[in-house]
Amino acid sequence: MVKKIFYIFSIILLLGFFVLPKLSLAEEPLLTASNVKSTSATLKATYLGAGQITIGVGTSNASFPYYKEKSCTLFQGDCSVSFTGLSPNVLYNSLILGPGITTSFTTPASPGGGKSSEKSITNFTFTSMSPTVVGVINGTSISLTVPTGTNITALAPTITTSNNATVSPLSGVAKDFTNGVNYTVTAQDGSKQIYTATVSVGNSTPGNMSTRVKDTTDTSATIVGTNFPKNKDIGFDVINYNVDTPDYTDYQTYTTDDTGIVLVQFAGLSPGGHYQYSHSEAPDEMGSFWTTGTAPIPLGGDKGGENKGNGSKTDLSSLGGGLTPPCGSNGCQFNDLLEMVMKVINFVLFVLAVPIAAIMFAYAGFLLVSSAGSTEKRGKAKSIFVNVAIGLALAAAAWLIIHTLLSIVGFDGSWIGI
């Protein structure tokens, strides 16, 4: 019996001296890197304890962003995790999350010991401008064209290079491009390549740009723009301006030639229609034109609703933007004044009179239904019906008379259409 107790006591002492310390989590772990290759490495954590730990590897190099985590379990020894997808010749930092035990290692050059000789500029832009100005790279020459009025003495380009290469001056550093700027790209193996970036300014100012309508037909129009920036995409937008033609919206993009001239053609227009156009270089500068031919006589109907008569539609959408129509590039003309008068009339009749009449009819109907034999209510309802009907008839008659007068004094498309 005494011997058994002695043996048990001896085993407990052995566990106390050798095993239990290894099961404790109080000991600080040790992190080392091994088997480091150009694109992979193994991280080994060791401490006299047990439990699961997480090891992370990353780099602060913006050219080689990398961060990954892997977990392993320690029990009376160590655990190892391997990381792949690393880049050659880069400094990496690793740590055990939690206690923050760190180490670092540098991957060797690519297999074979060779270093990259790539030394190209792949992208050169002025991202601070709207739209972004993108440089055209031809060999070792970079050319950019910036908008008229741009100060080219302090422009900061955004530069992208080939992998493992660096550039001087650095990307994002403002430079004076009056006489061009040389950029030196250094490859990983130390070889260098010089690029020359030149900036030119647009050849015209918005005040010098001009547009005119070269010719029109029943269904098409050609717009000519002069003194625009050379070899640049210009967008032209055309919409129907008067309300007696079907809705029309079109946007065309054309590239100016070497002299800054652009020729834009719009088709699918309506005969005798009034249209307004603008361009992307100065969206607030608008012009207008009329197509040839005679517009069909519209017989009413609301915008976007059912067609009546010959299919023309009443366009009241312009009322939402104000009763005063915008004038063309040649200033306000007599026809613009008449169109404003027409808009006011349409507003009074269709936006005010008709809805109010509908409300009054509904009110009269309510009185009639709820009269419950009351002769007073029935008489009032009938009176409202009659008065509203007479008012609508008078408003319609006035509308016809005024539109006829507008047609007599020379406003195209006013009779009988809206």
C-alpha positions in Angstrom: 0.0 0.0 0.0 2.8 2.4 0.9 4.5 1.6 -2.5 1.3 2.5 -4.4 1.0 5.8 -2.6 4.7 6.5 -3.4 4.2 5.8 -7.1 1.1 8.0 -7.3 2.9 10.8 -5.5 5.9 10.5 -7.9 3.6 10.7 -11.0 2.0 13.8 -9.6 5.4 15.4 -9.1 6.4 14.5 -12.7 3.2 16.1 -14.0 3.8 19.2 -12.0 7.3 19.7 -13.2 7.1 18.7 -16.8 3.5 18.5 -18.2 1.5 21.2 -16.4 3.8 24.0 -17.4 3.2 23.0 -21.0 -0.5 23.2 -20.6 -0.4 26.7 -19.2 -1.4 29.6 -21.4 0.5 32.1 -19.4 3.7 31.6 -21.2 4.5 34.1 -24.0 4.6 32.6 -27.5 7.5 32.9 -30.0 6.9 33.6 -33.7 9.6 32.8 -36.3 9.6 32.6 -40.1 11.0 29.7 -42.0 11.1 28.2 -45.5 10.9 31.8 -46.9 10.7 31.8 -50.7 10.0 34.4 -53.3 6.2 33.9 -53.2 5.6 31.9 -50.0 6.7 31.5 -46.3 6.0 29.4 -43.2 5.3 31.1 -39.9 5.9 29.0 -36.7 4.5 29.8 -33.3 5.9 28.1 -30.2 5.1 28.4 -26.5 4.7 26.1 -23.5 1.0 26.0 -23.5 -2.1 25.0 -25.4 -4.9 26.7 -27.3 -5.8 28.1 -30.7 -3.9 31.2 -32.0 -4.3 33.3 -35.2 -1.3 34.4 -37.2 -1.5 37.3 -39.7 0.9 38.4 -42.4 0.8 41.7 -44.2 2.7 44.5 -45.9 2.3 48.3 -45.9 3.8 48.6 -49.4 1.0 50.2 -51.6 2.4 48.5 -54.7 2.0 45.0 -53.0 -1.0 45.2 -50.7 -1.3 41.9 -48.9 -2.9 40.8 -45.6 -4.1 37.3 -44.6 -4.8 35.5 -41.4 -4.6 31.8 -40.6 -5.3 29.9 -37.4 -3.6 26.8 -35.8 -3.8 25.0 -32.5 -1.0 24.7 -30.0 -0.7 21.7 -27.7 2.5 21.0 -25.9 4.7 22.3 -28.7 4.2 24.5 -31.7 2.0 25.0 -34.8 2.9 26.2 -38.3 0.9 28.0 -41.1 2.0 28.7 -44.6 1.2 31.8 -46.6 1.3 31.9 -50.4 0.8 34.6 -53.0 3.6 36.8 -51.7 5.7 39.0 -54.0 9.5 38.6 -54.5 11.8 41.0 -52.7 9.2 42.5 -50.4 9.4 43.1 -46.6 6.5 41.4 -44.8 5.4 41.8 -41.2 3.7 39.0 -39.2 2.1 38.8 -35.8 0.1 36.6 -33.5 -3.2 38.3 -33.0 -4.0 39.0 -29.4 -0.7 39.1 -27.6 0.8 41.0 -30.5 4.0 39.0 -30.9 5.6 40.1 -34.2 8.4 39.2 -36.5 9.3 40.2 -40.1 11.0 38.6 -43.1 11.9 39.6 -46.6 11.1 37.4 -49.6 14.0 36.7 -51.9 14.1 37.9 -55.5 12.1 35.9 -58.1 13.3 32.3 -58.8 16.7 32.3 -60.4 17.7 35.4 -58.6 16.7 37.7 -61.5 15.0 41.1 -60.8 12.3 42.6 -63.0 13.5 45.0 -65.7 10.0 46.4 -66.4 10.1 50.2 -66.3 7.0 51.5 -68.1 4.4 54.2 -67.4 1.1 52.5 -68.1 -1.3 55.4 -67.2 -0.8 59.1 -66.9 -3.9 61.2 -66.0 -5.2 64.4 -64.4 -7.9 63.0 -62.2 -8.6 66.4 -60.5 -10.2 67.7 -63.8 -13.7 66.9 -64.8 -13.8 65.0 -67.0 -10.5 63.3 -66.3 -7.8 64.1 -68.8 -6.1 60.9 -69.9 -2.6 61.1 -71.4 -1.9 59.5 -74.8 1.3 57.4 -74.4 3.3 56.9 -77.6 6.6 55.2 -76.9 8.3 57.4 -74.3 6.2 60.5 -75.1 3.0 61.4 -73.2 0.7 64.1 -74.5 -2.4 65.6 -72.8 -4.8 68.3 -73.8 -6.5 70.3 -71.0 -9.5 72.7 -71.2 -9.1 76.3 -72.2 -8.0 78.5 -69.3 -6.3 75.7 -67.3 -3.2 76.8 -65.4 -0.5 74.3 -66.4 2.2 75.6 -64.1 1.0 73.4 -61.2 -0.6 70.2 -62.4 -0.4 67.0 -60.3 -0.7 63.9 -62.4 -1.7 60.4 -61.3 0.8 58.0 -62.6 0.7 54.2 -62.8 3.9 52.2 -63.5 4.7 48.5 -64.2 5.1 46.2 -61.3 8.2 46.7 -59.0 9.0 50.0 -60.8 9.2 53.5 -59.3 8.8 56.9 -60.9 10.4 60.2 -60.2 8.9 62.8 -59.8 6.3 60.9 -57.8 2.7 60.5 -58.7 0.6 63.2 -57.2 3.4 65.8 -57.1 2.4 69.1 -58.9 4.8 70.2 -61.6 5.1 73.1 -64.2 4.2 71.7 -67.6 4.9 74.9 -69.6 7.9 73.2 -71.3 7.1 69.6 -70.6 8.3 67.4 -67.7 10.6 64.4 -67.7 9.7 61.4 -65.6 12.3 58.7 -64.8 11.0 55.2 -64.3 13.4 52.9 -62.4 13.0 49.1 -62.7 13.6 46.6 -59.9 17.0 45.7 -61.4 18.0 49.4 -61.4 17.6 50.1 -65.1 15.9 53.4 -66.0 13.6 54.8 -68.7 12.8 58.5 -69.2 9.3 59.6 -70.3 8.5 63.2 -71.5 5.0 64.5 -70.7 3.7 67.6 -72.6 0.5 69.4 -72.0 -1.4 71.6 -74.5 -4.3 73.9 -73.8 -7.6 73.9 -75.8 -7.4 76.3 -78.7 -10.6 78.2 -78.0 -12.6 79.8 -75.3 -16.4 79.4 -74.9 -16.9 83.0 -76.1 -15.2 82.2 -79.4 -17.2 79.0 -80.0 -20.2 79.5 -82.3 -23.0 77.2 -83.7 -25.4 77.7 -86.5 -28.0 75.6 -88.3 -26.5 74.9 -91.8 -29.7 73.6 -93.4 -33.0 72.0 -92.5 -35.5 69.8 -94.2 -39.0 68.6 -93.1 -37.5 65.9 -90.9 -33.8 66.7 -90.4 -31.4 69.5 -89.4 -27.6 70.0 -89.6 -25.8 72.0 -86.9 -22.3 73.4 -87.5 -20.0 74.2 -84.6 -16.8 76.3 -85.1 -13.8 77.3 -82.9 -14.4 74.3 -80.6 -11.4 72.4 -79.0 -9.6 70.3 -81.6 -10.1 66.6 -81.9 -12.5 66.5 -79.0 -15.8 64.7 -78.5 -18.7 67.2 -78.3 -22.2 66.3 -77.3 -25.2 68.0 -78.9 -28.7 67.7 -77.4 -31.9 68.5 -79.3 -35.4 68.6 -77.9 -38.8 69.8 -79.3 -39.3 73.5 -78.3 -42.9 74.2 -79.2 -45.8 72.1 -78.1 -47.5 71.4 -81.4 -45.1 68.7 -82.5 -44.5 65.2 -81.0 -42.0 64.8 -78.2 -38.4 64.6 -79.5 -35.2 64.1 -77.6 -31.8 63.1 -79.1 -28.2 63.3 -78.0 -25.4 62.9 -80.5 -21.6 62.9 -79.9 -19.3 64.0 -82.6 -15.5 64.6 -82.7 -14.2 67.9 -83.9 -11.6 68.0 -86.6 -8.1 69.5 -86.5 -9.5 73.0 -87.0 -12.1 72.7 -84.2 -15.1 72.3 -86.5 -17.9 69.8 -85.9 -20.9 68.8 -88.1 -23.9 67.2 -86.4 -27.0 65.9 -88.1 -30.4 65.1 -86.4 -33.1 63.1 -88.1 -36.6 62.0 -87.3 -37.9 65.5 -86.7 -41.4 66.7 -87.6 -42.3 69.1 -90.4 -42.9 72.7 -89.2 -41.4 71.9 -85.8 -39.6 74.3 -83.5 -36.6 72.7 -81.8 -34.0 73.8 -79.2 -30.3 72.6 -79.1 -27.4 72.9 -76.7 -23.8 71.4 -76.5 -21.6 69.9 -73.8 -18.9 72.6 -74.0 -21.4 75.3 -72.8 -24.7 73.7 -71.8 -26.3 77.0 -70.9 -25.8 78.4 -74.4 -28.8 77.3 -76.4 -30.1 77.8 -80.0 -33.2 77.0 -81.8 -34.4 76.2 -85.3 -37.6 75.4 -87.3 -37.9 72.5 -89.7 -39.4 73.2 -93.1 -42.9 72.0 -94.2 -46.2 72.5 -92.5 -47.0 71.1 -89.1 -50.2 69.0 -88.9 -53.2 70.6 -87.2 -53.4 69.2 -83.7 -56.8 68.7 -82.1 -55.8 68.6 -78.4 -55.2 65.8 -76.0 -52.9 65.9 -73.0 -49.1 65.2 -73.1 -48.4 61.5 -73.0 -52.1 60.6 -72.9 -54.5 59.5 -75.7 -54.1 60.9 -79.2 -57.1 62.7 -80.7 -57.9 63.8 -84.2 -54.8 63.5 -86.3 -52.7 62.2 -83.5 -51.0 65.5 -82.3 -50.7 66.0 -78.6 -51.0 68.8 -76.2 -47.7 69.4 -74.5 -48.1 71.0 -71.1 -44.8 69.9 -69.7 -43.2 73.2 -70.5 -45.5 74.9 -68.1 -43.8 73.2 -65.3 -40.6 75.0 -66.2 -42.2 78.4 -66.3 -44.4 80.4 -68.6 -41.6 82.3 -70.3 -40.0 80.2 -73.0 -36.2 80.4 -73.5 -35.0 82.5 -76.4 -32.7 81.3 -79.1 -29.1 82.2 -79.7 -30.3 85.3 -81.7 -32.2 86.7 -78.7 -36.0 87.0 -78.1 -38.0 87.2 -81.3 -41.6 88.1 -82.0 -42.4 84.4 -82.3 -41.1 83.9 -78.7 -43.4 86.6 -77.4 -46.4 84.9 -79.1 -45.4 81.6 -77.7 -45.3 83.0 -74.2 -48.9 84.3 -74.8 -49.9 80.9 -76.0 -48.4 79.3 -72.9 -50.3 81.6 -70.6 -53.6 80.8 -72.4 -52.9 77.1 -72.2 -52.1 77.4 -68.5 -55.3 79.2 -67.7 -57.5 76.8 -69.6 -55.9 73.4 -69.1 -54.1 73.8 -65.8 -56.6 76.1 -64.0 -60.1 76.1 -65.6 -60.5 72.4 -66.4 -59.4 71.1 -63.0 -61.6 73.7 -61.2 -64.5 72.8 -63.4 -64.0 69.1 -62.6 -64.0 69.9 -58.8 -67.2 72.0 -59.2 -69.0 69.2 -61.1 -68.0 66.7 -58.4 -69.3 69.1 -55.7 -72.6 69.6 -57.6 -73.0 65.8 -58.0 -72.4 65.4 -54.3 -75.2 67.9 -53.5 -77.5 66.2 -55.9 -76.9 62.7 -54.5 -77.2 63.9 -50.9 -80.2 66.2 -51.3 -82.5 63.6 -49.9 -85.5 65.3 -51.4 -84.4 68.8 -50.5 -85.5 71.1 -53.3 -83.0 73.8 -52.1 -80.0 71.4 -52.5 -81.2 70.1 -55.9 -81.7 73.6 -57.2 -78.2 74.6 -56.0 -76.6 71.6 -57.7 -78.4 72.3 -61.0 -77.3 75.9 -60.8 -73.7 74.9 -60.3 -73.9 72.4 -63.3 -75.2 75.1 -65.6 -72.8 77.9 -64.5 -69.7 75.7 -64.8 -70.8 74.4 -68.2 -71.3 78.0 -69.4 -67.9 79.0 -68.0 -66.2 76.2 -69.8 -67.9 77.1 -73.0 -66.8 80.7 -72.7 -63.2 79.7 -71.9 -63.1 77.4 -74.9 -64.5 80.1 -77.1 -62.0 82.6 -75.9 -59.2 80.1 -76.5 -60.3 79.6 -80.1 -60.5 83.3 -80.7 -57.1 84.1 -79.3 -55.4 81.2 -81.1 -57.0 82.4 -84.3 -55.6 85.9 -83.7 -52.2 84.5 -83.0 -52.3 82.7 -86.4 -53.4 85.9 -88.1 -50.4 87.9 -86.7 -48.0 85.2 -87.9 -47.4 82.7 -85.1 -46.8 79.4 -86.9 -48.8 76.4 -85.7 -51.0 78.2 -83.4 -54.3 77.5 -85.1 -55.9 75.3 -83.8 -53.1 73.4 -82.1 -51.7 74.2 -78.7 
